[in-house]
Amino acid sequence: MERIVQAIQVDSKNIADIFKLPCVKGIEKIDLGPTFKVRVKTYKASVDAIETDWICQFSDGKWRVLIDAIYAAYMIYIRECVDKS
C-alpha cells in the first residue's frame, strides 16, 4: 500500500504554500461556495480541490486530492496498521 509522504489541507491561510507544490497548476477565485479552488495535476487528470480538501503526494510520487473524510479515514487505517505491527 502506498503511503502519504506529503499532505497539505487546502485553506486560505496556507495558499502560498499550496501554490509552491509542483502539482498545482493554478488557483482560481470563485463566487459561489468555497472562496477559491485549486487546480491540481494528479496522476490521471487535472482535479479541482476546494477548501478542506487535502492535496497528497504518495510514496509512488503520484499526487491525489482527497476529501477531508477520506483523508481522516486513511490516517485512522494507517494508524491501526502500525499499532498491529
N, CA, C and O atoms as a GROMACS GRO file, in nm:
protein
  340
    1MET      N    1   0.084  -0.119   0.000
    1MET     CA    2   0.000   0.000   0.000
    1MET      C    3   0.088   0.125   0.000
    1MET      O    4   0.183   0.136   0.078
    2GLU      N    5   0.055   0.217  -0.088
    2GLU     CA    6   0.129   0.343  -0.093
    2GLU      C    7   0.096   0.427   0.030
    2GLU      O    8  -0.017   0.424   0.080
    3ARG      N    9   0.193   0.499   0.079
    3ARG     CA   10   0.174   0.584   0.196
    3ARG      C   11   0.183   0.731   0.156
    3ARG      O   12   0.249   0.766   0.058
    4ILE      N   13   0.115   0.814   0.231
    4ILE     CA   14   0.123   0.958   0.210
    4ILE      C   15   0.256   1.007   0.265
    4ILE      O   16   0.289   0.983   0.381
    5VAL      N   17   0.332   1.076   0.181
    5VAL     CA   18   0.461   1.131   0.225
    5VAL      C   19   0.455   1.282   0.243
    5VAL      O   20   0.540   1.341   0.309
    6GLN      N   21   0.354   1.344   0.184
    6GLN     CA   22   0.336   1.489   0.196
    6GLN      C   23   0.188   1.519   0.181
    6GLN      O   24   0.122   1.469   0.089
    7ALA      N   25   0.136   1.601   0.271
    7ALA     CA   26  -0.006   1.638   0.262
    7ALA      C   27  -0.024   1.780   0.312
    7ALA      O   28   0.040   1.823   0.408
    8ILE      N   29  -0.112   1.851   0.246
    8ILE     CA   30  -0.144   1.987   0.287
    8ILE      C   31  -0.294   2.007   0.266
    8ILE      O   32  -0.349   1.975   0.160
    9GLN      N   33  -0.359   2.061   0.367
    9GLN     CA   34  -0.502   2.087   0.356
    9GLN      C   35  -0.524   2.222   0.289
    9GLN      O   36  -0.457   2.320   0.320
   10VAL      N   37  -0.618   2.224   0.197
   10VAL     CA   38  -0.650   2.348   0.125
   10VAL      C   39  -0.720   2.443   0.222
   10VAL      O   40  -0.827   2.413   0.275
   11ASP      N   41  -0.658   2.557   0.242
   11ASP     CA   42  -0.708   2.657   0.336
   11ASP      C   43  -0.656   2.792   0.290
   11ASP      O   44  -0.545   2.801   0.236
   12SER      N   45  -0.733   2.896   0.310
   12SER     CA   46  -0.691   3.029   0.266
   12SER      C   47  -0.566   3.077   0.341
   12SER      O   48  -0.496   3.166   0.292
   13LYS      N   49  -0.538   3.020   0.457
   13LYS     CA   50  -0.423   3.062   0.536
   13LYS      C   51  -0.291   3.009   0.481
   13LYS      O   52  -0.186   3.066   0.509
   14ASN      N   53  -0.294   2.901   0.404
   14ASN     CA   54  -0.170   2.844   0.352
   14ASN      C   55  -0.165   2.842   0.199
   14ASN      O   56  -0.100   2.757   0.139
   15ILE      N   57  -0.232   2.935   0.139
   15ILE     CA   58  -0.242   2.939  -0.006
   15ILE      C   59  -0.105   2.956  -0.073
   15ILE      O   60  -0.082   2.903  -0.181
   16ALA      N   61  -0.014   3.030  -0.009
   16ALA     CA   62   0.121   3.048  -0.066
   16ALA      C   63   0.195   2.915  -0.068
   16ALA      O   64   0.264   2.885  -0.166
   17ASP      N   65   0.183   2.834   0.037
   17ASP     CA   66   0.247   2.702   0.041
   17ASP      C   67   0.186   2.608  -0.063
   17ASP      O   68   0.257   2.530  -0.127
   18ILE      N   69   0.055   2.615  -0.079
   18ILE     CA   70  -0.013   2.532  -0.178
   18ILE      C   71   0.035   2.565  -0.318
   18ILE      O   72   0.059   2.475  -0.399
   19PHE      N   73   0.049   2.693  -0.347
   19PHE     CA   74   0.090   2.735  -0.482
   19PHE      C   75   0.231   2.686  -0.516
   19PHE      O   76   0.263   2.671  -0.634
   20LYS      N   77   0.314   2.661  -0.415
   20LYS     CA   78   0.451   2.613  -0.438
   20LYS      C   79   0.458   2.464  -0.473
   20LYS      O   80   0.562   2.418  -0.521
   21LEU      N   81   0.351   2.390  -0.451
   21LEU     CA   82   0.353   2.247  -0.481
   21LEU      C   83   0.368   2.225  -0.632
   21LEU      O   84   0.304   2.296  -0.710
   22PRO      N   85   0.450   2.129  -0.673
   22PRO     CA   86   0.473   2.108  -0.816
   22PRO      C   87   0.348   2.060  -0.892
   22PRO      O   88   0.343   2.072  -1.014
   23CYS      N   89   0.251   2.007  -0.821
   23CYS     CA   90   0.130   1.955  -0.888
   23CYS      C   91   0.025   2.064  -0.910
   23CYS      O   92  -0.071   2.041  -0.984
   24VAL      N   93   0.041   2.179  -0.848
   24VAL     CA   94  -0.061   2.284  -0.858
   24VAL      C   95  -0.044   2.361  -0.988
   24VAL      O   96   0.063   2.414  -1.018
   25LYS      N   97  -0.151   2.364  -1.065
   25LYS     CA   98  -0.149   2.431  -1.195
   25LYS      C   99  -0.211   2.570  -1.190
   25LYS      O  100  -0.193   2.649  -1.283
   26GLY      N  101  -0.283   2.601  -1.084
   26GLY     CA  102  -0.342   2.733  -1.072
   26GLY      C  103  -0.440   2.741  -0.957
   26GLY      O  104  -0.487   2.640  -0.906
   27ILE      N  105  -0.469   2.863  -0.918
   27ILE     CA  106  -0.566   2.889  -0.812
   27ILE      C  107  -0.665   2.990  -0.867
   27ILE      O  108  -0.626   3.092  -0.925
   28GLU      N  109  -0.792   2.962  -0.848
   28GLU     CA  110  -0.896   3.047  -0.906
   28GLU      C  111  -0.996   3.088  -0.798
   28GLU      O  112  -1.042   3.004  -0.721
   29LYS      N  113  -1.027   3.215  -0.793
   29LYS     CA  114  -1.131   3.265  -0.702
   29LYS      C  115  -1.266   3.237  -0.766
   29LYS      O  116  -1.287   3.262  -0.885
   30ILE      N  117  -1.358   3.185  -0.685
   30ILE     CA  118  -1.492   3.159  -0.735
   30ILE      C  119  -1.595   3.229  -0.648
   30ILE      O  120  -1.569   3.255  -0.531
   31ASP      N  121  -1.710   3.259  -0.703
   31ASP     CA  122  -1.811   3.338  -0.634
   31ASP      C  123  -1.902   3.257  -0.542
   31ASP      O  124  -1.943   3.306  -0.437
   32LEU      N  125  -1.933   3.135  -0.581
   32LEU     CA  126  -2.025   3.054  -0.502
   32LEU      C  127  -1.951   2.947  -0.423
   32LEU      O  128  -1.844   2.902  -0.464
   33GLY      N  129  -2.007   2.908  -0.312
   33GLY     CA  130  -1.947   2.801  -0.232
   33GLY      C  131  -1.816   2.845  -0.171
   33GLY      O  132  -1.807   2.953  -0.113
   34PRO      N  133  -1.713   2.761  -0.184
   34PRO     CA  134  -1.583   2.796  -0.127
   34PRO      C  135  -1.528   2.922  -0.193
   34PRO      O  136  -1.568   2.958  -0.304
   35THR      N  137  -1.438   2.987  -0.126
   35THR     CA  138  -1.386   3.113  -0.178
   35THR      C  139  -1.289   3.096  -0.293
   35THR      O  140  -1.266   3.189  -0.370
   36PHE      N  141  -1.230   2.977  -0.308
   36PHE     CA  142  -1.136   2.952  -0.417
   36PHE      C  143  -1.128   2.803  -0.444
   36PHE      O  144  -1.172   2.721  -0.364
   37LYS      N  145  -1.071   2.770  -0.559
   37LYS     CA  146  -1.042   2.629  -0.589
   37LYS      C  147  -0.900   2.621  -0.643
   37LYS      O  148  -0.848   2.717  -0.700
   38VAL      N  149  -0.839   2.506  -0.625
   38VAL     CA  150  -0.702   2.483  -0.666
   38VAL      C  151  -0.705   2.376  -0.774
   38VAL      O  152  -0.762   2.269  -0.754
   39ARG      N  153  -0.644   2.403  -0.888
   39ARG     CA  154  -0.634   2.305  -0.997
   39ARG      C  155  -0.508   2.222  -0.973
   39ARG      O  156  -0.397   2.275  -0.972
   40VAL      N  157  -0.527   2.092  -0.953
   40VAL     CA  158  -0.418   2.001  -0.919
   40VAL      C  159  -0.402   1.898  -1.031
   40VAL      O  160  -0.500   1.837  -1.074
   41LYS      N  161  -0.280   1.880  -1.077
   41LYS     CA  162  -0.250   1.778  -1.177
   41LYS      C  163  -0.219   1.649  -1.102
   41LYS      O  164  -0.114   1.637  -1.039
   42THR      N  165  -0.311   1.552  -1.110
   42THR     CA  166  -0.290   1.423  -1.045
   42THR      C  167  -0.234   1.325  -1.147
   42THR      O  168  -0.206   1.362  -1.261
   43TYR      N  169  -0.218   1.201  -1.107
   43TYR     CA  170  -0.160   1.101  -1.197
   43TYR      C  171  -0.254   1.064  -1.310
   43TYR      O  172  -0.210   1.006  -1.410
   44LYS      N  173  -0.383   1.095  -1.298
   44LYS     CA  174  -0.479   1.060  -1.403
   44LYS      C  175  -0.531   1.182  -1.480
   44LYS      O  176  -0.550   1.174  -1.601
   45ALA      N  177  -0.554   1.292  -1.410
   45ALA     CA  178  -0.618   1.408  -1.474
   45ALA      C  179  -0.597   1.531  -1.386
   45ALA      O  180  -0.539   1.523  -1.278
   46SER      N  181  -0.645   1.642  -1.434
   46SER     CA  182  -0.648   1.762  -1.350
   46SER      C  183  -0.776   1.761  -1.268
   46SER      O  184  -0.884   1.732  -1.320
   47VAL      N  185  -0.763   1.794  -1.141
   47VAL     CA  186  -0.874   1.787  -1.047
   47VAL      C  187  -0.880   1.919  -0.970
   47VAL      O  188  -0.776   1.977  -0.939
   48ASP      N  189  -1.000   1.965  -0.941
   48ASP     CA  190  -1.015   2.084  -0.858
   48ASP      C  191  -1.026   2.044  -0.712
   48ASP      O  192  -1.104   1.956  -0.676
   49ALA      N  193  -0.946   2.108  -0.629
   49ALA     CA  194  -0.954   2.089  -0.485
   49ALA      C  195  -1.013   2.217  -0.426
   49ALA      O  196  -0.977   2.327  -0.468
   50ILE      N  197  -1.103   2.202  -0.330
   50ILE     CA  198  -1.162   2.318  -0.265
   50ILE      C  199  -1.124   2.318  -0.118
   50ILE      O  200  -1.062   2.223  -0.069
   51GLU      N  201  -1.161   2.424  -0.048
   51GLU     CA  202  -1.126   2.434   0.094
   51GLU      C  203  -1.171   2.310   0.169
   51GLU      O  204  -1.280   2.257   0.145
   52THR      N  205  -1.088   2.264   0.259
   52THR     CA  206  -1.097   2.144   0.344
   52THR      C  207  -1.048   2.017   0.274
   52THR      O  208  -1.026   1.917   0.342
   53ASP      N  209  -1.030   2.016   0.141
   53ASP     CA  210  -0.971   1.901   0.073
   53ASP      C  211  -0.822   1.893   0.108
   53ASP      O  212  -0.763   1.990   0.155
   54TRP      N  213  -0.765   1.777   0.086
   54TRP     CA  214  -0.623   1.753   0.109
   54TRP      C  215  -0.555   1.724  -0.024
   54TRP      O  216  -0.605   1.644  -0.103
   55ILE      N  217  -0.441   1.788  -0.048
   55ILE     CA  218  -0.357   1.758  -0.163
   55ILE      C  219  -0.243   1.671  -0.109
   55ILE      O  220  -0.165   1.715  -0.025
   56CYS      N  221  -0.235   1.547  -0.158
   56CYS     CA  222  -0.143   1.449  -0.100
   56CYS      C  223  -0.050   1.392  -0.207
   56CYS      O  224  -0.090   1.363  -0.319
   57GLN      N  225   0.077   1.378  -0.168
   57GLN     CA  226   0.172   1.305  -0.252
   57GLN      C  227   0.197   1.171  -0.183
   57GLN      O  228   0.224   1.165  -0.063
   58PHE      N  229   0.187   1.065  -0.262
   58PHE     CA  230   0.206   0.931  -0.210
   58PHE      C  231   0.349   0.884  -0.236
   58PHE      O  232   0.422   0.946  -0.314
   59SER      N  233   0.387   0.775  -0.172
   59SER     CA  234   0.524   0.725  -0.181
   59SER      C  235   0.563   0.684  -0.323
   59SER      O  236   0.682   0.672  -0.353
   60ASP      N  237   0.466   0.664  -0.411
   60ASP     CA  238   0.498   0.634  -0.551
   60ASP      C  239   0.522   0.761  -0.633
   60ASP      O  240   0.546   0.755  -0.753
   61GLY      N  241   0.514   0.877  -0.566
   61GLY     CA  242   0.539   1.005  -0.631
   61GLY      C  243   0.415   1.069  -0.692
   61GLY      O  244   0.420   1.183  -0.737
   62LYS      N  245   0.304   0.997  -0.693
   62LYS     CA  246   0.181   1.048  -0.754
   62LYS      C  247   0.105   1.137  -0.657
   62LYS      O  248   0.107   1.116  -0.535
   63TRP      N  249   0.038   1.238  -0.713
   63TRP     CA  250  -0.043   1.331  -0.636
   63TRP      C  251  -0.190   1.294  -0.648
   63TRP      O  252  -0.236   1.251  -0.754
   64ARG      N  253  -0.263   1.310  -0.538
   64ARG     CA  254  -0.407   1.284  -0.536
   64ARG      C  255  -0.474   1.390  -0.450
   64ARG      O  256  -0.412   1.447  -0.361
   65VAL      N  257  -0.600   1.416  -0.479
   65VAL     CA  258  -0.682   1.506  -0.397
   65VAL      C  259  -0.780   1.418  -0.319
   65VAL      O  260  -0.852   1.338  -0.378
   66LEU      N  261  -0.781   1.434  -0.187
   66LEU     CA  262  -0.871   1.358  -0.102
   66LEU      C  263  -0.963   1.454  -0.028
   66LEU      O  264  -0.920   1.558   0.021
   67ILE      N  265  -1.091   1.418  -0.019
   67ILE     CA  266  -1.180   1.499   0.064
   67ILE      C  267  -1.143   1.472   0.210
   67ILE      O  268  -1.080   1.371   0.241
   68ASP      N  269  -1.181   1.562   0.299
   68ASP     CA  270  -1.140   1.555   0.438
   68ASP      C  271  -1.177   1.422   0.504
   68ASP      O  272  -1.096   1.365   0.577
   69ALA      N  273  -1.297   1.371   0.479
   69ALA     CA  274  -1.341   1.246   0.542
   69ALA      C  275  -1.256   1.127   0.497
   69ALA      O  276  -1.225   1.040   0.578
   70ILE      N  277  -1.219   1.122   0.370
   70ILE     CA  278  -1.136   1.012   0.319
   70ILE      C  279  -0.995   1.022   0.377
   70ILE      O  280  -0.936   0.920   0.414
   71TYR      N  281  -0.941   1.143   0.384
   71TYR     CA  282  -0.809   1.162   0.444
   71TYR      C  283  -0.809   1.114   0.589
   71TYR      O  284  -0.717   1.044   0.631
   72ALA      N  285  -0.911   1.152   0.665
   72ALA     CA  286  -0.921   1.112   0.806
   72ALA      C  287  -0.931   0.960   0.817
   72ALA      O  288  -0.864   0.901   0.903
   73ALA      N  289  -1.012   0.896   0.734
   73ALA     CA  290  -1.027   0.751   0.738
   73ALA      C  291  -0.895   0.682   0.702
   73ALA      O  292  -0.859   0.581   0.762
   74TYR      N  293  -0.824   0.735   0.604
   74TYR     CA  294  -0.694   0.680   0.564
   74TYR      C  295  -0.596   0.687   0.680
   74TYR      O  296  -0.524   0.590   0.707
   75MET      N  297  -0.592   0.801   0.749
   75MET     CA  298  -0.500   0.818   0.861
   75MET      C  299  -0.533   0.722   0.975
   75MET      O  300  -0.442   0.669   1.039
   76ILE      N  301  -0.660   0.699   1.001
   76ILE     CA  302  -0.701   0.603   1.104
   76ILE      C  303  -0.657   0.462   1.064
   76ILE      O  304  -0.605   0.387   1.146
   77TYR      N  305  -0.679   0.426   0.938
   77TYR     CA  306  -0.640   0.294   0.887
   77TYR      C  307  -0.489   0.273   0.902
   77TYR      O  308  -0.446   0.168   0.949
   78ILE      N  309  -0.411   0.371   0.863
   78ILE     CA  310  -0.265   0.360   0.873
   78ILE      C  311  -0.223   0.346   1.020
   78ILE      O  312  -0.137   0.264   1.052
   79ARG      N  313  -0.283   0.424   1.107
   79ARG     CA  314  -0.251   0.418   1.250
   79ARG      C  315  -0.282   0.278   1.305
   79ARG      O  316  -0.203   0.223   1.382
   80GLU      N  317  -0.396   0.221   1.265
   80GLU     CA  318  -0.432   0.087   1.311
   80GLU      C  319  -0.335  -0.018   1.257
   80GLU      O  320  -0.300  -0.111   1.329
   81CYS      N  321  -0.292  -0.004   1.135
   81CYS     CA  322  -0.194  -0.097   1.077
   81CYS      C  323  -0.063  -0.092   1.152
   81CYS      O  324  -0.001  -0.195   1.176
   82VAL      N  325  -0.019   0.028   1.189
   82VAL     CA  326   0.107   0.045   1.262
   82VAL      C  327   0.092  -0.015   1.402
   82VAL      O  328   0.184  -0.081   1.451
   83ASP      N  329  -0.022   0.006   1.467
   83ASP     CA  330  -0.044  -0.048   1.601
   83ASP      C  331  -0.042  -0.201   1.602
   83ASP      O  332   0.000  -0.261   1.700
   84LYS      N  333  -0.088  -0.263   1.493
   84LYS     CA  334  -0.094  -0.409   1.486
   84LYS      C  335   0.043  -0.471   1.459
   84LYS      O  336   0.064  -0.589   1.487
   85SER      N  337   0.136  -0.392   1.406
   85SER     CA  338   0.268  -0.450   1.372
   85SER      C  339   0.365  -0.441   1.488
   85SER      O  340   0.479  -0.485   1.475
   0.00000   0.00000   0.00000
